[in-house]
Amino acid sequence: MCEGGEGAFGVTDLKTTWRGGGHFVHCLVSRMEKDLTCPICLELFEEPVLLSCTHSFCKDCVLTWRRHKRNCPVCQEICGGFTLNRALKNLVQVYEEKRDQPECSLHSEKLLLFCQEHEELVCRVCQTSETHKDHTFIPIEVAAPDLRMQLKSSNENLQNHLLELNKRRGEFEMAEAHISVQTQRSETQIRVKFEKRQQFLKEEEESRMRALQEEAQQKAQNMRDKMAALSRDMEALSETISETEEQMRSPDASFLLQYKTAAKRVRRPLAEVPQMERGALIDQAKHLGNLGFNTWRKRKRLETFSPVVLDPNTAGPYLILSDDLTSVSAGEQQNVPKNPERIGNYSVDGSQSFTSGSHSWDVEVGDNKDWAVGVRGSVQRGENAENGVWSIRFTADKYSASSYPGEGTKDLSVTNLRRVRVKLNFDTKTVTFTDPDTNTDLHTVTDSFTGGIRLFLRTTDIIPLKILPKDICVNV
């Protein structure tokens, strides 16, 4: 029990208790906490309200109590409404702040100062110690707001970084889903392509087997026909020989009587003994010689070869590529990842990166009303999509040649282009654009190419740009 009982502290009590030092503080804190405690929940007041009888309670406690009773929980007086006890609310707030104020572990004094050098709270005794000599100290009430702002700024940086990480994770999730779609589409295309080839090989096998069987049947039948003819001749000769031998064994008179007929029969002209004809056997060389190559050569007539193909991972979100990756047109926005290879919204690069030699390809532009055909050097995501591009383009019914960076744009005096041929030559360091239909040079660029050079196409039209196939020449 603290000195003074439950009543207010008197002067004598104060003097007596003051001599107790820490005991006085403990009693004071205990009495304050009791006066700031709700009689219903026995916790510090939260949103304290004052009844007409002047007793105070937590707002939620009163509302819960009054579901069943209308009288005061302390004095039992019937009370009507209640009002917010702002003074008591502020007192509770101050008490909580003071109660929670930490003490120095070395000196048991209140930590009232902040050392800027050590970034820690100190008491008045610590301030004068050798450990904090020549340090700068700021009162808690001054240091806290400033450091809160600093911490808030740093925390905002963390929050922004978290948002960026979350955004990037979303991009990675989209990429993972896109990988699954790419895999399924590629598997389907591979399966279809090989099923066609397997069907071709099956049909080719059946065709060659039929040809072999037909030749075998024909030549075997020819042998059977010849053997049947020989059998008939042999049977006739055997019969003649038997009859002649029988006559030769007959008595002389009988023999001579039939001699003329027998002599005529055995002296008749004999049929020529048949010889094996040339080509009577199966022509195995025809059926087996270079079988794989001949099958491939026949298959080649049904296949096409594209000198370059498009890279779907570089296609802008508004472009649609054909399944064989040789044509592109504009369309509805596609849900594609923001990978670094994808530069512009309406452009796409070739998959091959050329670093030496000479290369060429034809692109059919047809009736497309907005296009660019050319080559692109190395460019990073975030740069202008036209950087490092040398091209021929058709926009707003005008043909032009462009180089970025460099010459910019130059108008061309040509009409009705249907195809554009691109010739890339690393030996001469040139890119030449021609009209293959008229064999007319359109534009030539000379530059010191650095890094790999790729096909570049751009269009905002739904009419596709097509990379035309080339014939395959095989020298044997």
Sine and cosine of phi, psi and omega as CSV:
sin_phi,cos_phi,sin_psi,cos_psi,sin_omega,cos_omega
0.00,0.00,0.76,-0.65,0.03,-1.00
-0.97,0.25,0.44,-0.90,0.06,-1.00
-0.86,0.51,0.68,-0.74,0.04,-1.00
0.99,-0.13,-0.09,1.00,0.03,-1.00
0.88,0.48,-0.55,-0.84,-0.07,-1.00
-1.00,0.05,-0.21,0.98,-0.04,-1.00
-0.98,0.19,-0.06,-1.00,0.01,-1.00
-0.94,0.34,0.46,-0.89,0.01,-1.00
-0.95,0.32,0.74,-0.68,0.08,-1.00
-1.00,-0.08,0.09,-1.00,-0.04,-1.00
-0.90,0.44,-0.71,0.70,0.01,-1.00
-0.87,0.49,-0.69,0.72,0.02,-1.00
-0.87,0.49,-0.66,0.75,-0.05,-1.00
-0.89,0.46,-0.69,0.72,-0.01,-1.00
-0.90,0.44,-0.71,0.71,-0.02,-1.00
-0.88,0.47,-0.71,0.71,-0.06,-1.00
-0.94,0.34,-0.56,0.83,-0.01,-1.00
-0.87,0.50,-0.56,0.83,0.03,-1.00
-0.91,0.41,-0.36,0.93,0.03,-1.00
-0.98,0.18,-0.14,0.99,0.07,-1.00
0.89,0.46,-0.95,-0.31,-0.05,-1.00
-0.89,0.46,-0.49,0.87,0.01,-1.00
-0.89,0.45,-0.61,0.79,0.03,-1.00
-0.90,0.44,-0.73,0.69,-0.01,-1.00
-0.88,0.48,-0.66,0.75,0.01,-1.00
-0.88,0.48,-0.70,0.72,0.01,-1.00
-0.91,0.42,-0.63,0.77,0.00,-1.00
-0.89,0.45,-0.70,0.71,0.00,-1.00
-0.90,0.43,-0.66,0.75,-0.01,-1.00
-0.90,0.44,-0.67,0.74,-0.01,-1.00
-0.92,0.40,-0.66,0.76,0.02,-1.00
-0.89,0.46,-0.69,0.72,-0.03,-1.00
-0.91,0.43,-0.58,0.82,0.04,-1.00
-0.91,0.40,-0.67,0.74,0.00,-1.00
-0.93,0.36,-0.37,0.93,-0.02,-1.00
-0.98,-0.20,0.28,0.96,-0.03,-1.00
-0.97,-0.25,0.70,-0.71,0.02,-1.00
-0.94,0.33,0.77,-0.63,-0.01,-1.00
-0.91,0.41,-0.28,0.96,-0.03,-1.00
-1.00,0.02,-0.84,0.54,-0.07,-1.00
-1.00,-0.02,-0.19,0.98,0.01,-1.00
0.87,0.50,0.47,0.88,0.10,-0.99
-0.87,-0.49,0.25,-0.97,0.08,-1.00
-0.84,0.55,0.57,-0.82,-0.06,-1.00
-0.85,0.53,0.67,-0.74,0.19,-0.98
-0.84,-0.55,0.86,-0.52,-0.09,-1.00
0.77,0.63,0.87,0.50,-0.05,-1.00
-0.91,0.42,0.65,-0.76,0.05,-1.00
-0.84,-0.54,0.46,-0.89,-0.06,-1.00
-0.94,-0.34,0.83,-0.55,0.07,-1.00
-0.99,0.13,0.20,-0.98,-0.01,-1.00
-0.90,0.43,-0.35,0.94,0.03,-1.00
-1.00,0.09,0.03,1.00,0.03,-1.00
0.98,0.20,0.07,1.00,0.12,-0.99
-1.00,0.10,0.55,-0.83,-0.03,-1.00
-0.91,-0.42,0.53,-0.85,0.01,-1.00
-0.54,-0.84,0.26,-0.97,0.17,-0.99
-0.90,0.43,0.59,-0.81,-0.02,-1.00
-0.86,0.51,-0.74,0.68,-0.02,-1.00
-0.90,0.44,-0.58,0.82,0.00,-1.00
-0.91,0.42,-0.68,0.74,0.01,-1.00
-0.90,0.44,-0.70,0.72,-0.01,-1.00
-0.88,0.47,-0.64,0.76,0.03,-1.00
-0.92,0.39,-0.69,0.72,0.00,-1.00
-0.88,0.48,-0.66,0.76,-0.12,-0.99
-0.98,0.19,-0.03,1.00,0.15,-0.99
-0.92,0.38,-0.43,0.90,-0.07,-1.00
-0.91,-0.41,-0.57,0.82,-0.07,-1.00
-0.72,-0.69,0.42,-0.91,0.01,-1.00
-0.95,-0.31,-0.10,0.99,-0.05,-1.00
-1.00,0.00,0.31,-0.95,0.01,-1.00
-0.93,0.36,0.71,-0.70,0.00,-1.00
-0.90,0.43,-0.35,0.94,-0.04,-1.00
-0.99,-0.10,-0.83,0.56,-0.09,-1.00
-0.98,-0.19,-0.09,1.00,0.04,-1.00
0.93,0.37,0.17,0.99,0.03,-1.00
-0.95,0.31,0.65,-0.76,0.05,-1.00
-0.95,0.33,0.83,-0.56,-0.06,-1.00
-0.86,-0.52,0.49,-0.87,0.04,-1.00
-1.00,-0.01,-0.94,-0.35,-0.02,-1.00
-0.99,0.11,-0.20,-0.98,0.03,-1.00
-0.52,-0.86,0.33,-0.94,0.01,-1.00
-0.80,-0.60,0.40,-0.92,0.01,-1.00
-0.94,0.35,0.79,-0.62,0.02,-1.00
-1.00,-0.02,1.00,0.08,-0.09,-1.00
-0.92,0.40,-0.63,0.78,-0.01,-1.00
-0.88,0.48,-0.70,0.72,0.02,-1.00
-0.92,0.40,-0.61,0.79,0.03,-1.00
-0.88,0.47,-0.71,0.71,0.01,-1.00
-0.91,0.41,-0.62,0.78,0.01,-1.00
-0.90,0.44,-0.65,0.76,0.05,-1.00
-0.88,0.47,-0.67,0.75,-0.02,-1.00
-0.90,0.44,-0.70,0.71,0.03,-1.00
-0.90,0.44,-0.68,0.73,0.00,-1.00
-0.86,0.50,-0.70,0.71,-0.01,-1.00
-0.89,0.46,-0.63,0.77,0.01,-1.00
-0.91,0.42,-0.71,0.70,-0.02,-1.00
-0.94,0.35,-0.64,0.77,-0.01,-1.00
-0.88,0.47,-0.62,0.79,-0.07,-1.00
-1.00,0.07,0.00,1.00,-0.01,-1.00
-0.92,0.39,0.83,-0.56,-0.10,-1.00
-0.96,0.28,0.30,-0.95,0.05,-1.00
-0.91,-0.42,0.43,-0.90,0.04,-1.00
-0.93,0.36,0.77,-0.64,-0.02,-1.00
-0.95,0.32,-0.32,0.95,-0.01,-1.00
-1.00,-0.04,-0.60,0.80,-0.16,-0.99
-0.85,-0.52,-0.01,1.00,0.00,-1.00
0.83,0.56,0.48,0.88,0.08,-1.00
-0.97,-0.24,0.37,-0.93,0.04,-1.00
-0.91,0.41,0.64,-0.77,0.04,-1.00
-1.00,0.07,0.99,-0.16,-0.13,-0.99
-0.95,-0.31,-0.19,0.98,-0.09,-1.00
-0.82,-0.57,0.40,-0.92,0.03,-1.00
-0.87,-0.49,0.85,-0.53,0.04,-1.00
-1.00,0.09,0.88,-0.48,-0.05,-1.00
-0.94,0.33,-0.57,0.82,-0.03,-1.00
-0.93,0.37,-0.72,0.69,-0.02,-1.00
-1.00,-0.01,-0.14,0.99,-0.02,-1.00
0.78,0.63,0.82,0.57,0.00,-1.00
-0.50,-0.87,0.39,-0.92,0.06,-1.00
-0.98,0.22,0.62,-0.79,0.02,-1.00
-0.67,-0.74,0.31,-0.95,0.08,-1.00
-0.99,-0.14,0.00,-1.00,-0.02,-1.00
-0.91,0.42,-0.54,0.84,0.02,-1.00
-0.94,0.35,-0.68,0.74,0.04,-1.00
-0.87,0.49,-0.56,0.83,-0.05,-1.00
-0.86,0.51,-0.57,0.82,-0.05,-1.00
-1.00,-0.08,0.05,1.00,-0.05,-1.00
-0.98,0.19,0.27,-0.96,0.01,-1.00
-0.91,0.42,-0.50,0.87,-0.03,-1.00
-0.88,0.48,-0.56,0.83,-0.07,-1.00
-0.93,-0.37,0.46,0.89,-0.01,-1.00
-0.89,0.45,0.73,-0.68,0.03,-1.00
0.90,0.44,0.33,0.94,0.05,-1.00
-1.00,0.06,0.30,-0.95,0.02,-1.00
-0.98,-0.19,0.75,-0.66,-0.05,-1.00
-0.86,-0.51,0.63,-0.78,0.01,-1.00
-0.79,-0.62,0.67,-0.74,0.07,-1.00
-0.86,0.51,0.50,-0.87,-0.03,-1.00
-0.81,0.59,-0.71,0.71,-0.08,-1.00
-0.92,0.39,-0.33,0.95,0.07,-1.00
-1.00,-0.01,-0.68,0.74,-0.07,-1.00
-0.94,0.35,-0.65,0.76,-0.11,-0.99
-0.86,0.52,-0.76,0.65,-0.02,-1.00
-0.88,0.48,-0.66,0.75,-0.02,-1.00
-0.91,0.41,-0.70,0.71,0.00,-1.00
-0.94,0.34,-0.50,0.87,0.10,-1.00
-0.88,0.47,-0.67,0.74,0.01,-1.00
-0.90,0.43,-0.67,0.74,0.03,-1.00
-0.89,0.46,-0.71,0.71,-0.01,-1.00
-0.91,0.41,-0.59,0.81,0.04,-1.00
-0.89,0.46,-0.68,0.74,0.02,-1.00
-0.89,0.45,-0.71,0.71,0.03,-1.00
-0.90,0.44,-0.64,0.77,0.00,-1.00
-0.92,0.40,-0.58,0.81,0.06,-1.00
-0.90,0.43,-0.60,0.80,0.08,-1.00
-0.88,0.47,-0.66,0.75,0.05,-1.00
-0.90,0.44,-0.66,0.75,0.01,-1.00
-0.89,0.45,-0.67,0.74,0.03,-1.00
-0.90,0.44,-0.64,0.77,0.04,-1.00
-0.91,0.42,-0.62,0.79,0.05,-1.00
-0.89,0.46,-0.66,0.75,0.04,-1.00
-0.89,0.46,-0.65,0.76,0.01,-1.00
-0.91,0.42,-0.67,0.75,0.04,-1.00
-0.90,0.44,-0.65,0.76,0.01,-1.00
-0.91,0.42,-0.64,0.76,0.05,-1.00
-0.89,0.46,-0.69,0.72,-0.01,-1.00
-0.92,0.39,-0.60,0.80,0.06,-1.00
-0.88,0.47,-0.64,0.77,0.07,-1.00
-0.87,0.49,-0.64,0.77,0.04,-1.00
-0.91,0.42,-0.64,0.77,0.02,-1.00
-0.92,0.40,-0.62,0.79,0.05,-1.00
-0.89,0.45,-0.66,0.75,0.05,-1.00
-0.89,0.45,-0.65,0.76,0.01,-1.00
-0.89,0.45,-0.65,0.76,0.02,-1.00
-0.88,0.47,-0.70,0.72,0.03,-1.00
-0.90,0.43,-0.62,0.79,0.01,-1.00
-0.92,0.39,-0.61,0.80,0.06,-1.00
-0.87,0.50,-0.66,0.75,0.03,-1.00
-0.89,0.46,-0.68,0.73,0.02,-1.00
-0.90,0.43,-0.71,0.70,0.03,-1.00
-0.85,0.53,-0.68,0.73,-0.02,-1.00
-0.88,0.47,-0.73,0.69,-0.02,-1.00
-0.89,0.46,-0.70,0.71,0.00,-1.00
-0.90,0.44,-0.69,0.72,-0.01,-1.00
-0.91,0.42,-0.67,0.74,0.04,-1.00
-0.86,0.51,-0.67,0.74,0.01,-1.00
-0.89,0.47,-0.72,0.69,-0.01,-1.00
-0.90,0.43,-0.69,0.73,0.02,-1.00
-0.88,0.48,-0.70,0.71,-0.02,-1.00
-0.89,0.46,-0.71,0.71,-0.01,-1.00
-0.89,0.46,-0.71,0.70,-0.02,-1.00
-0.88,0.48,-0.73,0.69,-0.05,-1.00
-0.96,0.29,-0.52,0.86,0.09,-1.00
-0.90,0.44,-0.63,0.77,0.06,-1.00
-0.90,0.43,-0.69,0.73,0.00,-1.00
-0.92,0.39,-0.64,0.77,0.05,-1.00
-0.90,0.43,-0.61,0.79,0.06,-1.00
-0.91,0.42,-0.68,0.74,0.04,-1.00
-0.88,0.48,-0.73,0.68,-0.01,-1.00
-0.90,0.44,-0.61,0.79,0.03,-1.00
-0.90,0.44,-0.72,0.69,0.01,-1.00
-0.91,0.41,-0.63,0.78,0.02,-1.00
-0.91,0.41,-0.66,0.75,0.06,-1.00
-0.87,0.49,-0.73,0.69,0.00,-1.00
-0.89,0.45,-0.63,0.78,0.01,-1.00
-0.90,0.43,-0.71,0.71,-0.01,-1.00
-0.94,0.35,-0.58,0.82,0.06,-1.00
-0.91,0.41,-0.63,0.78,0.05,-1.00
-0.90,0.44,-0.69,0.73,0.01,-1.00
-0.88,0.47,-0.67,0.74,0.02,-1.00
-0.90,0.45,-0.71,0.70,-0.02,-1.00
-0.91,0.41,-0.63,0.77,0.02,-1.00
-0.90,0.45,-0.70,0.71,0.03,-1.00
-0.90,0.43,-0.66,0.75,0.00,-1.00
-0.89,0.47,-0.71,0.71,0.00,-1.00
-0.90,0.44,-0.68,0.73,-0.02,-1.00
-0.89,0.45,-0.74,0.67,-0.07,-1.00
-0.96,0.26,-0.55,0.83,0.08,-1.00
-0.92,0.40,-0.64,0.77,0.04,-1.00
-0.91,0.42,-0.60,0.80,0.04,-1.00
-0.89,0.46,-0.66,0.75,0.04,-1.00
-0.91,0.41,-0.64,0.77,0.01,-1.00
-0.91,0.42,-0.64,0.77,0.04,-1.00
-0.89,0.45,-0.68,0.73,0.00,-1.00
-0.91,0.42,-0.66,0.75,0.01,-1.00
-0.92,0.40,-0.56,0.83,0.04,-1.00
-0.91,0.41,-0.67,0.74,0.03,-1.00
-0.90,0.44,-0.68,0.74,0.04,-1.00
-0.89,0.45,-0.62,0.78,0.01,-1.00
-0.89,0.45,-0.65,0.76,0.02,-1.00
-0.91,0.42,-0.70,0.71,0.02,-1.00
-0.89,0.45,-0.66,0.75,-0.01,-1.00
-0.92,0.40,-0.61,0.79,0.01,-1.00
-0.91,0.40,-0.66,0.75,0.02,-1.00
-0.91,0.42,-0.67,0.74,0.01,-1.00
-0.91,0.42,-0.66,0.75,0.01,-1.00
-0.88,0.48,-0.65,0.76,0.01,-1.00
-0.91,0.41,-0.68,0.74,0.02,-1.00
-0.89,0.46,-0.70,0.72,0.00,-1.00
-0.88,0.47,-0.68,0.73,-0.01,-1.00
-0.90,0.43,-0.71,0.70,0.00,-1.00
-0.89,0.45,-0.66,0.75,-0.01,-1.00
-0.90,0.43,-0.70,0.72,0.01,-1.00
-0.89,0.45,-0.59,0.81,0.01,-1.00
-0.92,0.39,-0.65,0.76,0.03,-1.00
-0.91,0.41,-0.57,0.82,-0.02,-1.00
-0.92,0.38,-0.39,0.92,0.02,-1.00
-1.00,0.02,-0.09,1.00,-0.03,-1.00
-0.98,0.22,0.29,-0.96,0.04,-1.00
-0.83,0.55,0.35,-0.94,-0.13,-0.99
-0.86,0.51,-0.73,0.69,-0.05,-1.00
-0.89,0.46,-0.68,0.73,0.00,-1.00
-0.93,0.38,-0.62,0.78,0.01,-1.00
-0.88,0.47,-0.73,0.68,-0.04,-1.00
-0.94,0.35,-0.49,0.87,0.01,-1.00
-0.89,0.45,-0.57,0.82,-0.05,-1.00
-0.97,-0.25,0.10,0.99,-0.11,-0.99
-0.88,0.48,-0.71,0.71,-0.07,-1.00
-0.86,0.52,-0.68,0.73,-0.01,-1.00
-0.93,0.37,-0.66,0.75,-0.02,-1.00
-0.92,0.39,-0.65,0.76,-0.01,-1.00
-0.91,0.42,-0.64,0.77,0.02,-1.00
-0.89,0.46,-0.62,0.79,-0.05,-1.00
-0.94,0.35,-0.64,0.76,-0.07,-1.00
-1.00,0.10,-0.26,0.97,-0.02,-1.00
-0.99,-0.14,0.07,1.00,0.00,-1.00
-0.92,0.39,0.46,-0.89,0.00,-1.00
-0.87,0.50,0.69,-0.73,0.01,-1.00
-1.00,-0.03,0.58,-0.81,0.06,-1.00
-0.92,0.39,0.57,-0.82,0.00,-1.00
-0.91,0.41,0.67,-0.74,0.04,-1.00
-0.93,0.37,0.86,-0.51,-0.05,-1.00
-0.91,0.42,0.59,-0.81,0.03,-1.00
-0.96,-0.27,0.37,-0.93,0.07,-1.00
-0.93,0.38,0.83,-0.56,-0.01,-1.00
-0.97,0.24,0.42,-0.91,0.11,-0.99
-0.94,0.34,0.64,-0.77,0.01,-1.00
0.98,0.18,0.27,0.96,-0.02,-1.00
-0.96,0.27,-0.41,0.91,-0.05,-1.00
-1.00,-0.04,0.20,-0.98,0.02,-1.00
-0.91,0.42,0.71,-0.71,0.03,-1.00
-0.99,0.12,0.99,0.17,-0.06,-1.00
-0.90,0.44,-0.56,0.83,0.01,-1.00
-0.87,0.50,-0.61,0.79,0.01,-1.00
-0.92,0.38,-0.61,0.79,-0.08,-1.00
-0.99,0.11,-0.52,0.86,-0.12,-0.99
-0.94,-0.35,-0.40,0.92,-0.06,-1.00
-0.89,0.45,0.80,-0.60,0.00,-1.00
0.74,0.67,0.64,0.77,-0.08,-1.00
-0.85,0.53,-0.74,0.67,-0.02,-1.00
-0.89,0.45,-0.70,0.72,-0.02,-1.00
-0.91,0.42,-0.71,0.70,-0.01,-1.00
-0.89,0.45,-0.59,0.81,0.06,-1.00
-0.91,0.41,-0.69,0.72,0.03,-1.00
-0.89,0.46,-0.67,0.74,-0.01,-1.00
-0.89,0.45,-0.62,0.78,0.06,-1.00
-0.93,0.38,-0.63,0.77,0.03,-1.00
-0.92,0.40,-0.56,0.83,-0.03,-1.00
-0.85,0.52,-0.54,0.84,0.01,-1.00
-0.92,0.39,-0.35,0.94,0.01,-1.00
-0.99,-0.11,-0.14,0.99,-0.04,-1.00
-0.97,-0.24,0.32,-0.95,0.11,-0.99
-0.84,-0.54,0.47,-0.88,0.03,-1.00
-0.85,-0.53,0.83,-0.56,0.04,-1.00
-0.98,-0.19,0.80,-0.59,-0.03,-1.00
-0.90,0.43,-0.45,0.89,0.10,-0.99
-0.61,-0.79,0.46,-0.89,0.10,-1.00
-0.78,-0.63,0.34,-0.94,-0.06,-1.00
-1.00,0.10,0.49,-0.87,0.03,-1.00
-0.98,-0.20,0.94,-0.33,-0.03,-1.00
-0.86,0.51,-0.44,0.90,-0.03,-1.00
-0.96,0.28,-0.14,0.99,0.06,-1.00
-0.96,-0.29,-0.08,1.00,-0.08,-1.00
-0.95,0.31,0.73,-0.68,0.06,-1.00
-0.89,0.46,0.34,-0.94,-0.07,-1.00
-0.91,0.41,-0.24,0.97,-0.02,-1.00
-0.98,-0.22,0.27,0.96,-0.03,-1.00
-0.93,-0.38,0.52,-0.85,0.05,-1.00
-0.83,-0.55,0.83,-0.56,-0.01,-1.00
-0.98,-0.20,0.52,-0.85,0.07,-1.00
-0.95,0.31,0.29,-0.96,-0.04,-1.00
-0.88,0.47,-0.54,0.84,-0.01,-1.00
-1.00,0.01,0.08,1.00,0.10,-0.99
0.89,0.45,0.54,0.84,0.01,-1.00
-0.89,-0.45,-0.03,1.00,0.03,-1.00
-0.60,-0.80,0.41,-0.91,-0.05,-1.00
-0.57,-0.82,0.60,-0.80,0.06,-1.00
-0.57,-0.82,0.30,-0.95,0.03,-1.00
-1.00,0.08,0.45,-0.89,0.00,-1.00
-0.26,-0.96,-0.37,-0.93,0.02,-1.00
-0.92,0.40,0.47,-0.88,0.00,-1.00
-0.87,0.49,0.74,-0.67,0.01,-1.00
-0.99,-0.12,0.52,-0.86,0.04,-1.00
-1.00,0.05,1.00,0.01,-0.08,-1.00
-0.86,-0.51,0.46,-0.89,0.02,-1.00
-0.92,0.40,0.37,-0.93,0.05,-1.00
-1.00,-0.07,0.89,0.46,0.01,-1.00
-0.98,0.20,0.41,-0.91,-0.10,-0.99
-0.90,0.44,-0.36,0.93,0.00,-1.00
-0.96,0.27,-0.32,0.95,-0.08,-1.00
-1.00,0.02,0.95,-0.30,-0.15,-0.99
-0.99,-0.10,-0.89,0.46,-0.09,-1.00
-0.96,-0.29,0.20,-0.98,0.00,-1.00
-0.97,0.22,-0.46,0.89,-0.11,-0.99
-0.80,-0.60,0.30,0.95,-0.02,-1.00
-0.88,-0.47,0.37,-0.93,0.04,-1.00
-0.54,-0.84,0.56,-0.83,0.01,-1.00
-0.95,-0.30,0.30,-0.95,0.12,-0.99
-0.97,0.24,0.35,-0.94,-0.03,-1.00
-0.98,0.18,-0.47,0.88,-0.03,-1.00
-1.00,0.08,0.68,-0.74,0.08,-1.00
-0.94,-0.35,0.93,-0.37,-0.07,-1.00
-1.00,-0.03,0.70,-0.71,0.01,-1.00
-0.82,-0.58,-0.12,0.99,0.00,-1.00
-0.31,-0.95,0.19,-0.98,0.08,-1.00
0.99,0.11,-0.25,-0.97,-0.02,-1.00
-0.82,-0.58,0.70,-0.71,-0.08,-1.00
-0.61,-0.80,0.51,-0.86,0.04,-1.00
-0.48,-0.88,0.42,-0.91,0.05,-1.00
-0.36,-0.93,0.43,-0.90,0.02,-1.00
-0.95,-0.32,0.66,-0.75,0.05,-1.00
-0.85,-0.52,0.83,-0.56,0.06,-1.00
-1.00,0.09,0.86,-0.50,0.01,-1.00
-0.99,-0.16,-0.45,0.90,0.09,-1.00
0.82,0.57,-0.78,-0.63,-0.05,-1.00
-1.00,-0.10,0.21,0.98,0.03,-1.00
-0.87,0.49,0.71,-0.70,-0.11,-0.99
-0.98,-0.18,-0.10,1.00,0.00,-1.00
-0.49,-0.87,0.98,-0.20,-0.09,-1.00
-0.51,-0.86,0.30,-0.95,0.15,-0.99
-0.60,-0.80,0.71,-0.70,0.00,-1.00
-0.78,-0.63,0.81,-0.59,0.01,-1.00
-0.06,-1.00,-0.53,-0.85,0.02,-1.00
-0.74,-0.67,0.37,-0.93,0.01,-1.00
-0.74,-0.67,0.66,-0.75,0.14,-0.99
-1.00,0.06,-0.24,-0.97,-0.02,-1.00
-0.95,0.32,0.65,-0.76,0.03,-1.00
-0.50,-0.87,0.57,-0.82,-0.05,-1.00
-0.98,-0.20,0.45,-0.89,0.07,-1.00
-0.87,0.49,0.68,-0.74,-0.03,-1.00
0.98,-0.18,-0.36,0.93,0.08,-1.00
-0.98,0.18,0.19,-0.98,0.08,-1.00
-0.86,0.51,0.74,-0.67,-0.05,-1.00
-0.89,0.46,-0.33,0.95,-0.02,-1.00
-1.00,-0.03,-0.06,1.00,0.00,-1.00
-0.88,0.47,0.65,-0.76,0.05,-1.00
0.93,0.37,0.40,0.92,-0.05,-1.00
-0.93,-0.37,0.76,-0.65,0.18,-0.98
-0.90,-0.44,0.84,-0.54,-0.15,-0.99
-0.44,-0.90,0.30,-0.95,0.26,-0.97
-0.96,-0.26,0.69,-0.73,-0.04,-1.00
-0.64,-0.77,0.38,-0.93,0.03,-1.00
-0.76,-0.65,0.92,-0.40,-0.03,-1.00
-0.57,-0.82,0.68,-0.74,0.01,-1.00
0.81,0.58,0.67,0.74,0.05,-1.00
0.89,0.46,0.42,0.91,0.02,-1.00
-0.76,-0.65,0.67,-0.75,0.08,-1.00
-1.00,-0.09,0.62,-0.79,0.01,-1.00
-0.45,-0.89,0.32,-0.95,0.11,-0.99
-0.92,-0.39,0.64,-0.77,-0.06,-1.00
-0.69,-0.73,0.53,-0.85,0.07,-1.00
-0.65,-0.76,0.84,-0.53,0.01,-1.00
-0.76,-0.65,0.78,-0.62,-0.23,0.97
-0.98,0.22,0.25,-0.97,0.00,-1.00
0.64,-0.76,-0.88,-0.47,-0.15,-0.99
-0.96,0.29,-0.33,0.94,-0.09,-1.00
0.99,0.15,-0.70,-0.72,-0.08,-1.00
-0.89,-0.45,0.66,-0.75,0.03,-1.00
-0.74,-0.67,0.79,-0.62,0.00,-1.00
-0.93,0.37,0.54,-0.84,0.01,-1.00
-0.89,-0.45,0.63,-0.78,0.00,-1.00
-1.00,-0.08,0.94,0.35,0.04,-1.00
-0.73,-0.68,0.34,-0.94,0.02,-1.00
-0.67,-0.74,0.51,-0.86,0.17,-0.99
0.80,0.60,0.78,0.63,0.10,-0.99
-0.95,0.31,0.75,-0.66,0.06,-1.00
-0.94,-0.33,-0.48,0.88,0.02,-1.00
-0.65,-0.76,0.46,-0.89,0.07,-1.00
-0.78,-0.63,0.78,-0.62,0.07,-1.00
-0.98,-0.20,0.76,-0.65,0.02,-1.00
-0.93,-0.36,0.82,-0.57,0.04,-1.00
-0.88,-0.47,0.87,-0.49,-0.01,-1.00
-0.94,-0.35,0.86,-0.51,-0.06,-1.00
-0.78,-0.63,0.93,-0.37,-0.02,-1.00
-0.97,0.23,-0.42,0.91,0.00,-1.00
-0.92,0.39,-0.67,0.74,0.01,-1.00
-1.00,-0.09,-0.05,1.00,-0.01,-1.00
0.82,0.58,0.73,0.68,-0.03,-1.00
-0.76,-0.65,0.46,-0.89,0.22,-0.98
-0.85,-0.53,0.86,-0.50,-0.05,-1.00
-0.90,-0.43,0.73,-0.69,0.05,-1.00
-0.93,-0.37,0.78,-0.62,0.00,-1.00
-0.72,-0.69,0.30,-0.95,0.14,-0.99
-0.99,-0.12,0.96,-0.27,-0.07,-1.00
-0.92,0.39,-0.36,0.93,0.00,-1.00
-0.95,0.30,-0.53,0.84,0.00,-1.00
-0.91,-0.42,-0.03,1.00,-0.04,-1.00
0.83,0.56,0.64,0.76,-0.03,-1.00
-0.97,-0.26,0.74,-0.67,0.08,-1.00
-0.96,0.30,0.74,-0.67,0.00,-1.00
-0.98,-0.17,-0.68,0.73,-0.07,-1.00
-0.19,-0.98,0.57,-0.82,0.06,-1.00
-0.76,-0.65,0.72,-0.69,0.03,-1.00
-0.90,-0.44,0.75,-0.67,0.10,-0.99
-0.91,-0.41,0.82,-0.58,-0.08,-1.00
-0.41,-0.91,0.36,-0.93,0.09,-1.00
-1.00,-0.01,0.99,-0.10,-0.06,-1.00
-0.93,0.37,0.72,-0.69,0.09,-1.00
-0.85,-0.53,0.71,-0.70,-0.03,-1.00
0.97,0.23,-0.14,-0.99,-0.02,-1.00
-0.98,0.21,0.53,-0.85,0.03,-1.00
-0.91,-0.42,0.73,-0.68,-0.04,-1.00
-0.82,-0.57,0.39,-0.92,0.17,-0.98
-0.85,0.52,0.60,-0.80,0.05,-1.00
-0.76,-0.65,0.78,-0.62,0.09,-1.00
-0.76,-0.65,0.57,-0.82,0.07,-1.00
-0.58,-0.82,0.67,-0.74,0.06,-1.00
-0.34,-0.94,0.51,-0.86,0.15,-0.99
-0.88,-0.47,0.19,0.98,-0.05,-1.00
-0.98,-0.19,0.48,-0.88,0.02,-1.00
-0.98,0.19,-0.24,0.97,0.06,-1.00
-0.97,0.23,0.81,-0.59,-0.16,-0.99
-0.96,0.29,0.49,-0.87,0.26,-0.97
-1.00,-0.07,0.75,-0.66,-0.11,-0.99
-0.86,-0.51,0.77,-0.64,0.17,-0.99
-0.99,0.17,0.86,-0.50,-0.10,-0.99
-0.99,0.15,0.59,-0.81,-0.01,-1.00
-0.96,0.29,0.32,-0.95,0.06,-1.00
-0.88,-0.47,0.47,-0.88,0.09,-1.00
-0.96,0.28,0.56,-0.83,0.04,-1.00
-0.99,-0.15,0.85,-0.53,0.02,-1.00
-0.97,-0.24,0.79,-0.61,0.02,-1.00
-0.85,-0.53,0.88,-0.47,0.01,-1.00
-0.99,-0.12,0.81,-0.58,0.01,-1.00
-0.79,-0.61,0.00,0.00,0.00,0.00
